[in-house]
Amino acid sequence: MGCPQRCQAATFLSDLAVTPIAYIQSHLRYWTAGHGLLSVHLDTLLVSWGLGIFFCAFFYLGARRMAAGRSTRGLVALEMLVHFVDGQVRDTFHGTTRLVGPLALTVFVWVWLMNAMDLLPVDLVPRLAALAGAPAFKPVPTNDLNMTFALSVSVFVLMIVYNFAGKGLGGFAREVFTKPFGVWFAPLNVVFRLIEDLAKPLSLSLRLFGNMFAGEMIFVLIAALLPWWFAWIPDLGWTIFHILIITLQAFIFMMLTIVYLSMAHEAH
């Protein structure tokens, strides 16, 4: 029989204080349930769902307070964010659907919140989770390729839906089989279309995952290789720079989502 969860959690805590290699390896493990293709990363699910619930509750309460005629700095910032995202949607998406605006806002804020978990001290959440009995815990959902790929697959499904909604079955089929080389090269057109459509969600997922994984690894390397009394200096500098990265990655994911849905919706 394997080691129970509390024993594994104790092993995880001891790994944090041993060698740099053991320390780095302890930050590469997920809290996993199941085996093989049927396994799930519980830490990714818990943090992403928790942040999603927080996002929905925060915006819901903010919308109710705005309706009551109140005005605070937080509500003004919230309204500025909504207007900013709405402006990006209006400039990029030329259809009439009411889904893209709320979708873009949800994508931007949710991805930003998940990215921002990387700004917490690298040992804080894993140690708390280990004390609660979790054998491992990675607090940044977008550092999990499964999460970023799931987000990109959702965008891919919406692309297919918008292709049918904007062009109809006949228009979509005509575009797939005749562009860009004409109907006589239909097989080649289909191959090019498959490559184009599959590259979009793949690039979305890998770009976000790669940037967040690299950012977290720099935090881990600073903590593993430098003494605590000096590590705060490069850690602070990287934290300030990383705020720009997490915001930029959330913005890029949102903008590419809007662009891909606009391309799918337009008939020309």
N, C-alpha and C positions, 0 to 999 in steps of 0.2 A: 504494500500500500504506500501511496505517496505521502509526502509531508502535508499535514492539514494547513488551512489558510493561516492560522495564527502563527504556526511555526515558520511558514514561508514569509510572513510579514516580519517576524523577528530576524530572519535571514536577510531580508531586504534592508532593514535598519542597520544591521551590522555591515552590510556591503557599503553603505554610505560612508563608513568611517575607516575602511581598510585601504586599498590601493587605488590610484587614479583609474586603472583599467576596470577594476570592480565597480568603482563609483560611476564611471561612464556607462558600463553595461547595465547597471541598475536603473539608469534613466532611459534605457532603450526597450524596456520590457513593458508590455501592456497587461492590464488586469483582464484576463481572458477566461471566458466560460465556453466549454465545449472543446471539440477537437477538429482539426482539419477545416474543410469547407463549411462545416456547420458551426464553427466557433464565432463568437462575437466579442468585441472589445467593450467590456462593461464601463470602463472609464470614459471612453469616447461617447458612449450613449448617455451616461449620466450627466456629464458636463454639457454636452450639446443640448440635450433636452432641458436641463436646468436653465441654461442661458436663453433658450427659446421661450420658455415660460416667463422668465424675467422680462424679456423684450416685449412680449405681448401684454403683460400686466402693466409695465411701465408706460407704454404708448396708450393703452386703454385708459389708464387713470389720467394721463396727460390730456387726452382728448376730452374726457369728461370735465376736467378743470377748465379747459379752454371754452367749452360750451357754457360754463357757468359765468364767463366773463372775467375770470381772474387772469392776472398777468404777473409772472415771476421770471427771473433770469433763466431758470430751467425750461419753462414753457416757451420763452422766446427762442432759446437755443434749439428746442425741439421743432418749433415752427420753421426756423431757418433751415434745419436739416431737411424737413419735408419739402420746402420750396426748392432747395438745391437739387434734390433727387428728381422732383417733378420737372424742373428745368432741363435736366439731362435727358429725361425720357422724351419730353416734347421736342427737343432738338434732334434726337436720334431716331425715335420710333415714329413713323408717319402713318400708322394705322389709327383705328378708332376704338380699340379694345380698352376696357377699364381694368384689366388684370395687370398690365405691365408696370404701371406706376407703383401699386402696392407690392408687387413682386420685387421690383428693383429696390424699394426701401427695405424690405425684409432681407433680401440678399446682402445689401450693404451693411446694415446694422448687425445682423446675426453673424456674418463672417467676421466683422470687426470685433465683436465681443469674443468670439472663439479665438481669434488671433491675439487679443489683448490678454488672454490667460498666460501668454508667454512672458508678460511683464512681472508676474509674481515671482518671488524668490524660488529658485529651481528646486529647493528641498522642502519648501513649506507644505504644499499640498501632498506630495508623496509621503512625507513623514506623518502627517495627520491621517492619511488613508491607511498607512501601515499600522498606526496605533489602533485604528478601528478594525483591523483584521484583513485588509486588502494586501495580497502578496506583492502587488506592483500597481503603480498608478501613473498615467501620463495625463496631465491636466489640460493639454492643448489639443482640442479635437482636430484642428486643421493640420496638425503634425501627423495625423493618421491618414494614410493614402486611401483607406476605405471610406473615410468621411468625405474627402475632397472628390473622390470618384463618384460617390453617391450624389453629391451636389451637382456635378457635371452631367450625370445621367439624367437627373431631373430636368436640367436645361435641354438636354438632347430630346427627351420625350416631348417637351413643350415645342421644340423646333418642328417636330413631325406634326404635331397638332396644328400649329400655325401655318404650316405648308398647306395642309388640307383646308383650313379655314379661309385662308387668303386667296388660294388659287383653285380650289375645288379638286376633285379626284382627277378629272381630265387634264386640267392645267398643270397639276403637279406631275402627273405621268408624262405629259409632253415635255416638261422641263427636264425631267430625269433622262428621258430617252433621246432628246434632240440637242441638248446643250452640252458642250460648246461646238461640236463638230458636225451637227446635222443628223438626220434620221438614219442615214446610211452607215453611220458609225455608232449605232445604238449600244452595242456591247461595251465599246470603249468609253462612251459617255457614262454608262452605268458605273463602270469601274472608277472613273474620275470622281463621280458624285459620291460614291461610297467612301473614297479616300478623304474627300473634302468634309463630308459630314462627320465621319468618325474621328477626324483629326481635331475637330472643335472641342468635344468633351474631353478628349485625351489631353490636349494642351491646357485646358482649363484646370483639370485636376492636378496635373504634374507641376504646373507653374506655382499654384498655391501651396501644394505640399512641399515642393523643393525649397521655396523661400522660407517657409515656417520651420521646416526641419533644420535647415542651415542656421537659422537664427537661434533656435533652441540649443543646438549643439555648441554654438559659441558661448552661450551662457554656461553650459555644462563644463566646457573646457576651461573657462576662466575659474569656475569654482573648484575644479579638480586639480589644476596645475599650479595655481597661485595661492600663497598664504592668505588667510582671511583678512589680515590687517592691510594688505595691498590690493586684494582682489576687487574691493569696492570701487577703485578708481576706474579701471577699464570697464567694470560692470556698469557703472553709472553712464559712462560715455556710450557704451553699446545700447543701453536702455533708451537713452534719448534718441539715438539714431533709429532704433528699432520701432519707436512710435511712428516714425514716418513710414517704415516698411509695412507695418500691419495695416495702416490706413491706406497706403497705396495699393496693397494687394486686395483689400476689400473693394476699393474703388474700381480697380481693373476687372475684378470678377463681376461686379455689377454692370460695368459698361459693356463688357463682352457679352454678357447675357442679353442686354438690350439690343446690341448690334446683331447678334445671331437671330433673335426673334424678329427683328425688323427685316433682315434679309430673307427669312423664311416667309414673312407675311406679304412682302412686295411681289407683284407678279412680273415685273420687268427684270 
